[in-house]
Amino acid sequence: MGTVTLPLVVGVDGSDSSLTAVGWAVDEAVRHGAPMRLVYASLWERYELGLPSVGLGRPSEQVLAEHIVASAADRAERRNPDVKVTTDIIPEDPVAALVHESGQAITLVTGSRGRGEVKGLLLGSVGLAVSARAHCPVIVVRGDPAGLAGTHERILLGIGDADDTSTEAVRFAFREAEVRGCVLDVVHAWRRPAFDRNGNRIGTGGPADTYAERASAVVDARLKAAIAEYPHVRTRPATPEGPAAKVLVDRSAAADLVIVGARRRTSAFGFQLGRVSHALLHHARCPVAVVPERQ
């Protein structure tokens, strides 16, 4: 028996954002030789029981759902008819359904805003929640036309401290760079501490070289295994001084994809993403991949 290739799952809801995500995901599926699964999820069965039906007694939301997945599948076929596409309509909460789907997907793709969400909203609630809880890498398709079109021919990997960046994120970035045949920019931003170990304030003229060297050592250590595994990927490490979120958001303007790892934490409000992931998902100028650390 041959190896089963997991699909690239795309959450669709009929919004312009989700249709943009479908087109982007088709290209990603081609790069990885993967099939696509288009999923529409809604609790329509619960809230439309007392509403008028359309057509042959079917609830109007079901008719809408069928139209949405058919339109998304048509968009995918027109983009590349060689990609195998399947569709599904799931009568469940969208976040719960997509998180469940992520357990059997190579990647989960969503748009940046959902149907009916407030105009001007930086990131839809479903995309944010799924990014915080999915079992596989999540790519939120957002950004300016150049970033969406992939014209920069480079991707960006943000490296955090040793406990912030998963090995999976590094390998994911190298795989993406390899299949795209593009440069991998690796950035580890650093900031000198305000106080030394003795509690004394460090002046602005502190030992910057020391912190830069430590940052370079972190990058070298995190990339060593992946460089050996993907020797043909061209990497360009950088260790700028500054807040990581701002550095990566600024540099996303020259990238086709920005990738960060996610060591999720729980709180009274449930799963949460770190500040860097959160900032990128709201402000990046290109699609953002959030790669969970293996538990």
N, C-alpha and C positions, 0 to 999 in steps of 0.2 A: 504494500500500500504506500502511496506517495504521501509526502508531508503536507499537512493541511495548512494553508496560508491564512492567518487571521485577517479579518477585514479592517479597513480603515473606516471607522464609524463617524458619520456626520449627523449632527442634530439639526433638523430643519423645522421651520415654523412658518414659512411663507414670507418672511421679512426680506427686504433687499439685502440685509446683512447676511442672512443665512444662504441666500442664493449666491452671493459673492464667495462665501465659504465653500459652497459646493464646487464652484469652478476652480477655486484654489486647490481643493482636496483632490480633484481629478488629476491635476498635474502631479501632486504628491503620490497618489496611487500608482501612476505610471512610473515614477522614479523608483518605487519600491516593488513593483510588480505585484501589487496587492489588489484584491477586489474591494468594492465600496458597499457599505450598507447605510442607507438613508433612513433615519428614524425620526418619526414624529410622535411626540408623547403629550398627552393632555388628559385632564380629569373630566373630559366632556361627559362621560357616561353618568357621572354623579350630578353635575349641575344642569343637565339639559333634559332631565326626565319629565319636567312639567312644561317644556317649551314646545312650540309648534314644530312639526317635522317637515322635511322637504323631500320631494320625490316619492319613492316607494316606502314611505313610513320610516325612513332612516333619519336620525337626528341631524340637524343642520351642521353641527360641528363635525360629524363623521363625513359628511359630504365635503366639507371644507378640507378636512384632513386628507381625504383621498385626492383632492385637487392639488394640495400642497405637495404631497409626495410624488404625484405624477409630474408636476411642473419641475420639481427638483431632479427627477430622473431624466426628464427631457433635456434639462440644462446640462446634466452630466454627459448624456449621449452625444449632444451636439458638440460638447467640448472635446470628447474623445470616445468614439463608438467602440473602441477596443477594450475599454475598461468594463469589467463585469460589475453590474449594479443590481443590488436587491433593495427592497424597501419594506418597511414595517410601520404599522400604526399601533401604538401602545397606549391603552387607556390608564395611564398612571401619571403621577407627578413627574414633570420633565426632568428634574434633577435626579430623583430616585431612579428613573428609567435609564438615563444616560450613565449614571454611575454603575448601575448593574451591567449595562452593555459594555462598559469599559473593561470589565473582567475578561472579555473575549474579543479584544481589539488590539491591533498593533499601535494605534493612535486614535484619539477621539478629537474631532474637529468641530468647533462651533463658531458662529458669527459673534460679532462684538455687541450687538444689541438685538433684542427680541421683538417680535411683533407686538405692537400695542404699548411698548415701554416708552417712557417719557422722552420726548425729542431732546437731543443734546446730552442724554445720559452717556457717560463715558464708557461704561461697560454694563451689559445686561446682567441681571441678577442670576440667571441660569448659568451663564458663562463663568461668573465668579465662583459660584457654589460648586460647579462641576470641577473647576480647576483645583479647588481645595480638597476634593474628596475622591477623584477618579483613581482607578487602579493602574492606569496606563498613562503615557504622556498625553497631555491635552494641549492642543494648539488653538488659540483664539485668533481668528483671522481678522486683523485690523490693520490700520496704517494708511499711508499715502499711496498714490498710484504706483510710484516707482517701487516701493517696498512690496506691494501686492503683486506686481508684475515680475518680480525677481530679476530686475535689471542690474542690480549692484554686483552680482556674482560673488557675494561674500555673506557668511553668516557669523553671528556673534554669540559667544558663550561667556556668560558671566560666572566667574569663579569666586565663591565666598570663602570664608574661613573653613577649616577642615571639617567642622561639624555642620556646615550649611549647604555644601554642594555634594550631591550624591554622585557616586561612581556611574550610575545609570545616566545622569545628565551629560557627563563627559563622553561616554560611549555613544549616546544618542547624537551629540553634536558631531562627533567624528564620522558616524554613519551618514548623517545628512550631508556633510561636506564631501564625502566620498561619492555618494550617488549624484550629487549636483556638480561634481568636479570643480568646486569653488574653494576659495580661501576661507580658513577658519580663524577669525579674530578671537583671541582669548584675553579677557580683561579681568584683572583682579585689582579693584580700587582699594586704596588704603587711606587711613587718616591717622595722624600722629596723636597719641593720647594727650589729654589736657594736663594730666598729673603723672609723675613718675611713681615707682613702687613705694617710695617713702612719703608719698602724699604731697610732694612739692610740685607747684605749677611749672609746666614746661613752657618756655618762651617760644615765640614764633620761629626763632632761629634754631630750633631743636635739631637733633641728628636725623635729618630726613633720609640720608643715604642708608642708615641702618634699617629704617622701616621699608624703604624701597627694596633693599636686598632681601628682607624677610618675605615681602610680597612675591618677589621673583622665585624664591625658594618654594613657596606654596604652589605657585603655578607649575614649576618643574616637577614637583612631587606628584601633583594631581594628574599631569599629562603623560607621565612616563610610560605607564602600561598601555595607554591608548595609542601613543606614537608608535610603539612596537607593533601593535595590532594593525594599525592603519598607516603604514610607512609612506604611502603616497599622498597623504593629506598634508597640504601646506598650512602651517600654523604661524600666526603672528601674535606672539604674546605681548601684552602691554600692562604696565602697572602704574597707572596714573594716581595721583593724590586727589582725593575728593570723595564726596558721598557716593556710594555705589549706585544708588537708584538714579541720581541725576546723571552720573557718568554713562550708565547704560542707556538711559532714555535718550540722551543726546546722541550717542553713537548709533542708536537704532535707525537714525535717519539715513545711514549709509549701509544698511544691512537688509537682507531679504528675509531673515528670520533671526530672532533673538531667543536664546535658550537659557533657562535657569533651572537649577534643581530645587526640590521642595521637600524640606523636612517639616512635615505638617505638625502643628501643635494643637492641642485641644484646650478649650476654655469653657466658661459658662455659656458661651454663645456657639459652641460646637467647634468644628474644624476651622482653622485660620491659616492663611498664608503669611509668609514673612513680608516685611515692608518693601523689599526690592521687587519681589514677584508682584505684589499688589500695585506698585507704582508702574511697572511695565505693562501690566494688563490694562491699566487705565490710560497710559500716556505714550506708549511706544509708537514709533512711526512705521512699524512693520509687524507682521504676525509674530505672536509670542508663544513659545513652547514651554510649558511647565512640566518638568519630569519628576515624578515622585521617587523618593528613595525606597528601595525594597525593604519591607519590614522584616 
